[in-house]
Structure formats: structure tokens, C-alpha cells
Amino acid sequence: MKILSICDQSFCKSKNNPYLIESILSRRLDFKTLKKIQKICNHLMKEYNLNGVNNLDIVLENNSKIIYVIELNARPGLSTNFLSKKYKDLYKDNFLKISEKINDENNFFYGTKIIYSKKNIMINKNKFKFIESLSNSNSYSELPVLNDTIGIHKPICLIHSKSKKIEILRENLKKMSYKIYNELY
């Protein structure tokens, strides 16, 4: 068992959708908290006979450091894009043996942001040309296709970035968001 990433989830600032995920950003934890999470993961892995890449949603109460398990997803989740960049051999049989040696020195912060539509959008030929220009980059995924109609508050796409500083990562994701909005509205 190996913990591949610990992430903070941010939610959209919306009265109607207060639990709508806006982004996830990888983070670092102190050794003691990481050991607690590792113990929980080991227990769940054995109890449910888990293998492969799984996602565990937890809440870490900042003051008391109490950890609440919210949900176990026996599948990859929103972090999959940056995990596959951080760990090139993620889906190979010998991944755990390889990753112990070469990936622990990775000191980047990774982030994924969901871009939601602020109004109804029809992906016509002009907008699709812009979308096509993004498709060659690993920084964008789940892009719409020609003639898609995207409703208000529905996801347009995902954007991905990394940086050695969390503040720069947040700023990069913000700038990339503006690029999408400027071109599609």
C-alpha cells in the first residue's frame, strides 16, 4: 500500500451548490498526520481487499487533527490526471517497486480545476477550433466536442497544472480558467 497523493478540495462559492467541487490541489502533511492516514488506509485495504488505485475522501479537522472517513471509491478519481504525470508507471504491475525508488523526491504541487459554464454555451465551429487547440496539451482534459450544448453550472472541461509553489499553482489555474472563459463567451 502506498499513499500516492493527499489533496485539498475546494468548493465553488455558490449558495445553490455549496458542495460543488471547484478544484483539488495536492498538499503536504506533517509526519504524524500522514502516519494516521496511512493506518486508516491499511485497515481499509485489508478490510475490503482493495487493490489498484483507490480514492479515499476524508475530512481532517484542523485543530484537533481528528480524521473522518467520508467515502471510499474503489477506482481512480479527480486526481488521476496528475497522478499519471507524477507516477509514469502508475498502471504497471510492478508500480509499487518502481515508485519506491524514483518518485519520492518529486516536490511539485499538482492541481486540477473543473471549469463550469456561467451561461448556456453551444460549441459551434469557431468555439470548437479553440477547443481543438487545447486538445494537444496535457493541461486540458474532458473537452467538449463540436455541437455540444453546455448548460449553466455544468462542467466545460478540466484544467491541470503543477508548480513547486502552491501559490503559483493557484495562479496558473486561475489564468488558465480565464483563457477558457474569454474564448467561449
C-alpha positions in Angstrom: 0.0 0.0 0.0 1.3 3.4 -0.9 -0.4 6.8 -0.5 0.1 8.5 -3.8 -1.3 11.9 -3.0 -3.0 13.9 -0.3 -5.2 16.7 -1.7 -7.3 19.7 -0.5 -10.7 20.0 -2.1 -12.0 23.5 -2.8 -15.7 24.1 -3.4 -17.4 26.6 -5.7 -18.7 29.7 -3.9 -22.3 29.2 -4.7 -25.4 29.4 -2.4 -27.3 26.9 -4.6 -24.5 24.4 -5.0 -22.3 24.7 -1.8 -20.7 21.3 -2.3 -19.8 21.6 -6.0 -16.1 20.7 -6.3 -14.1 23.5 -7.9 -10.6 22.1 -7.6 -8.2 19.7 -5.9 -4.6 20.7 -5.0 -2.0 18.3 -3.7 -0.6 19.1 -0.3 2.0 18.0 2.2 1.2 16.8 5.7 3.2 16.5 8.9 4.6 13.1 9.6 2.3 12.3 12.5 -0.9 13.1 10.5 0.4 11.2 7.5 1.0 8.1 9.7 -2.6 8.3 11.0 -3.9 8.4 7.4 -1.6 5.5 6.4 -3.0 3.4 9.3 -6.6 4.1 8.1 -5.7 3.2 4.5 -4.0 0.0 5.6 -7.1 -1.0 7.6 -9.5 -0.3 4.7 -7.2 -2.0 2.2 -7.3 -5.2 4.3 -10.9 -5.0 5.3 -12.2 -4.5 1.7 -9.4 -6.5 -0.1 -8.6 -3.4 -2.2 -6.0 -3.3 -5.0 -5.2 -0.9 -7.8 -5.7 2.9 -7.5 -8.4 3.8 -5.0 -9.6 7.2 -3.7 -10.4 7.9 0.0 -12.3 11.0 0.9 -11.6 12.2 4.4 -12.1 15.3 6.5 -9.1 16.4 8.6 -10.3 18.7 11.4 -7.5 21.3 11.6 -7.5 22.0 15.3 -8.0 18.5 16.8 -6.4 16.6 13.8 -9.3 14.2 14.0 -9.8 12.3 10.8 -13.2 11.4 9.5 -13.6 8.9 6.6 -16.3 10.2 4.3 -16.1 7.9 1.3 -14.1 5.1 -0.3 -14.1 4.9 -4.1 -12.5 1.7 -5.4 -11.5 3.5 -8.5 -9.3 6.4 -9.6 -10.8 9.9 -9.2 -10.3 13.5 -10.0 -6.6 13.3 -9.1 -5.9 10.6 -11.7 -4.6 13.1 -14.3 -1.8 14.4 -12.1 -1.1 11.0 -10.6 -0.4 9.6 -14.0 2.0 12.5 -14.6 3.7 12.2 -11.3 3.9 8.4 -11.5 4.7 7.4 -15.1 4.3 3.6 -14.3 1.1 4.0 -12.3 -0.8 1.2 -14.1 2.0 -1.3 -14.5 2.1 -4.4 -12.4 5.4 -3.6 -10.7 4.5 0.0 -10.0 5.0 -0.1 -6.2 8.5 -1.5 -6.5 9.4 1.1 -9.1 7.8 4.1 -7.4 9.5 3.5 -4.1 12.8 4.2 -5.8 12.2 7.0 -8.2 9.2 9.2 -7.3 9.6 10.1 -3.6 11.8 13.1 -4.5 9.0 14.7 -6.6 8.4 18.1 -4.9 5.8 19.6 -7.1 2.3 20.6 -6.1 -0.3 19.4 -8.6 -3.8 20.7 -9.2 -6.9 20.0 -11.2 -9.7 22.5 -11.6 -13.2 22.0 -13.0 -14.3 24.8 -15.3 -18.1 25.3 -15.0 -20.2 27.2 -17.5 -21.6 30.6 -16.3 -24.2 30.5 -19.1 -25.5 28.2 -21.7 -22.9 27.5 -24.4 -23.2 25.9 -27.8 -19.9 24.6 -29.2 -20.1 25.9 -32.7 -17.3 25.6 -35.3 -15.5 28.8 -34.1 -15.5 27.7 -30.5 -14.5 24.2 -31.5 -11.4 25.5 -33.2 -10.3 26.9 -29.9 -11.2 23.6 -28.1 -9.1 21.7 -30.7 -6.1 23.9 -30.0 -6.3 22.8 -26.3 -6.6 19.1 -27.1 -2.9 18.8 -28.0 -2.0 19.9 -24.4 -1.8 17.7 -21.3 -3.1 20.7 -19.4 -6.7 20.2 -20.5 -9.0 17.1 -20.5 -12.6 16.1 -20.8 -13.0 18.8 -23.5 -16.4 19.3 -25.3 -16.9 18.3 -28.8 -18.5 20.0 -31.8 -22.2 20.8 -31.4 -22.1 20.1 -27.6 -24.5 22.2 -25.6 -23.2 23.0 -22.1 -25.8 24.2 -19.6 -25.3 26.8 -17.0 -23.3 25.4 -14.0 -22.3 22.3 -16.0 -18.6 21.3 -16.5 -16.9 22.6 -19.6 -13.6 20.8 -19.0 -10.8 20.1 -16.6 -7.6 22.0 -16.4 -4.3 20.7 -14.9 -1.1 22.3 -13.8 1.8 21.8 -11.5 4.3 24.1 -9.7 6.9 23.9 -7.0 5.0 26.6 -5.1 1.3 26.3 -4.2 0.6 30.0 -4.7 2.0 29.8 -8.3 -0.1 26.7 -8.9 -3.3 28.5 -7.8 -2.4 31.5 -10.0 -1.7 29.2 -13.1 -5.1 27.5 -12.7 -6.8 30.9 -12.4 -5.1 32.2 -15.6 -6.0 29.0 -17.5 -9.6 29.4 -16.4 -9.8 33.0 -17.7 -8.4 31.8 -21.0 -11.3 29.3 -21.4 -13.9 31.8 -20.3 -12.6 34.5 -22.6 -12.6 32.3 -25.7 -16.0 30.6 -25.1 -18.1 33.7 -24.1 
